[in-house]
Amino acid sequence: MSVHPGAWVVWGVGAGLVAMLTTNPFYLLPLVGVSWLVYSACRVPGPSARSFRTFLTFAVVALVLRSGLVLFGTLDAGNLASAVVEGLRLGTLLVVFGTFNSVADPYGVLRLAPRRFYEVGLASALALAFAPRMIAAVTSVRDAQRLRGIHVSRMRMLPALAVPVLENGMEDALVLAESMDARGHGRGRRSRYRPLPWTTASWVVATAAATTLSIFVITALGDNGGLSPSLFPLTWPEAESILVASVCLLAVPALLPKEGSR
Amino acid sequence: MTDAVVFDRVTFGYPASVQAVLDDVSLRLPEGSFVLVTGPTGGGKSTLLRAINGLVPHFSGGRFSGRVLTASRDTRMFKPRDMADAVAFVPQDPGASFVLDQVEDELAYGMENLGTPVAHMRRRIEEVVDLLGIDSLRRRSVRGLSGGERQRVAIAAALAAGPRVLVLDEPTSQLDPQGAEDVLAALARLVHDLGMTVVAAEHRLERIASFADVVVGCLPREVVAGSAAEVFDRIGSGPPVTLVGRALGWSPAPLSVRDARRHAATTTLRRPRGARPPAGPPAVRARSAVAGYDGVDVIPGIDLVLGTGERVALMGRNGSGKTTLLRLLAGLLPPRAGSVGTATGPPRTGVDVALCPQEPESVLFCSTVAEEISSTVARRSDVDPRRFIQEFGLADVADVHPRDLSAGRRLLVAAAAIAATGAPVLLLDEPTRGLDPEAKAALTDFLVGFTERGGSSMFATHDVELAAAAASRVVMLAGGEVIADGAPEDVLGDSAVFAPQMTRVFGAGWLTPSQVIAAASS
């Protein structure tokens, strides 16, 4: 059964906010696992699915860089632990975003935007289009420069990769914006050619994500439940089983029956 | 008859540019006409097209004076999106303009924005799918389409919205000759049957000239409009038959092969010159090479030799495996079976074999044209970068940022930067998008000089006139296999679809206007 883009938005926002609400690795690590499960089970084949790997790389880089920064300050256990959990949280967010990108068609999501927010919609379209297309461009530019005898793996030749990728990305984004405008994006009336049905699966995904998020919000407002373990003094983080279980609830999309033939 | 588009004393310059691209332009394009916009690179064709639905100046910014009336709406008052029900626009490379993922959704996108009822949308989509012959693409993702497929889908999507005026920037640049003919014929039918106005910019006049009711010639200083004969004469351009007719003093100069044949009957030509020098030893050779992607063999096993000193035009319909073959020969795609090799071993990419890709933008990263070429040459001391700038006719833009050039000029810059590797084998993948006749001649001259100095070249192209002018041999592919291989006059002359205009008029053996003119005057 197909999941409505709106349900994916609820899932993405839920998972993202959960990552932002906690620095506890016992909640963040399961969230990474859950995202990976959902990605494996629900990705839409195509370039945006391939971009997941790039987001995964970004996540690792974020974790390493954030942890590495501590070397420039006072090096003690508390600082190090704080850098690691901050990096982990950022990395988790990137993984969640990568998953969202590869399971929900960004444009499908965009069309849900109310027409009053035309300008915002257009801007987000460009932003959403920019990252995956740039990632796709890296391969083609690297190939093209190799044909010219320039090996972009060398640091000195990095501009030969980065400049065409960024400039092509910018130009493509402008062409897209121009095309959307010329084709009437943001006019008053609208109709839908193939309205996507809000299926039972969509209910299940949205409800699960909303439940998880509610549990975390209530915990954050109340007694905290180990969402932000103390770093000064450094203590071993504790995890409440109900919160771990609610993170696992976000894996529900992976457990849904596979989409049959249309 | 009312006018679909009126330019009234329009002057426009882009932001941060002193020079006006459109300078006091006035013209009227009657409703229900097929309008061809042509002229040299940098003459303002793209700007003129974009002014029709208000993308210029609403989207571009810049200084705009005068007024443009399209479907009786003043573009100063109406934004492009408010013109969307009346005007549809297909940009030069439609790949980046797709909004949705699936082809069928993409076709519906414009209609959704216009609030078209669903039942009506279904009917329109069936119509445009049939018209452009893209039924097999409906469920595909737009990201995986080939260049030719993208052009068809973009045109179908534009038509689906039911515009009164359809504006297209080089709509057939990536289509094979038959595909281009089909698309243009479909557009002409809409003009005749439904009174739609089509405004198309094109360089390859041989395809489109016979369809055009009105021709607009964009020159750097002025824009002229009128009948095809008047405007071609005025801007000194035209399809090969017109050029020959003008040179031989036929009056009026013919616009179509059919017109030209009547005059040709009264013209006697000395037989075309003798044989070409034989090809040298193999520069690169494929032996039973198999290649493809993701487990699909695009090339099921090919034997092909590119001899030293040869200029091979690689032709064949969209999807016949041209790009895959070039990547295979360049060493970018390893053969799954069989072998590819030069005299010294497997091809070393960028050293033995260089390839100019279909998207020339992928290689441009410097801030001037001269730097772009020097950056390739930098690793070799024996070459003067100025030589390539001269040979590709880029001297006047040597200090310009490559991204500020038109698509055609960018392609020349990329080709020059790639030729500067000094690789003895130069491959080019469709080096004709956006090239005006002058740039095409520069490219042809370079290839001839390059192969005479001992280089070898192979270029994939849909442009039969380029193949006729530049190739010493033509290889025709179908389904990844060679179906014809030989001298251009044999391979092209033998085909109903691929024959250049001179062959159609004067018979087998005649390929280019200059050849015919030389034979007639001597």
Interface residues (C-beta under 8 A of the other chain):
Chain A: V44 G46 P47 D105 Y107 G108 A125 A136 A137 S140 V141 D143 A144 Q145 R146 L147 R148 G149 I150 P159 A160 L161 A162 V163 P164 E167 N168 E171 D172 V175 L176 A177 E178 S179 M180 D181 A182 R183 G184 H185 G186 R187 G188 R189 R190 S191 R192 Y193 R194
Chain B: N53 L55 H58 F59 K79 P80 R81 D82 M83 A84 D85 V87 A88 F89 P91 D93 G95 A96 S97 F98 V99 L100 D101 E104 D105 A108 Y109 G110 M111 E112 N113 L114 G115 T116 P117 V118 M121 R122 I125 S141 R143 G144 A157 A161 A330 L332 T349 G350 V351 A354 L355 C356 P357 E359 E361 S362 V363 L364 F365 C366 S375 T376 R379 R403 A417 I418 T421 A423
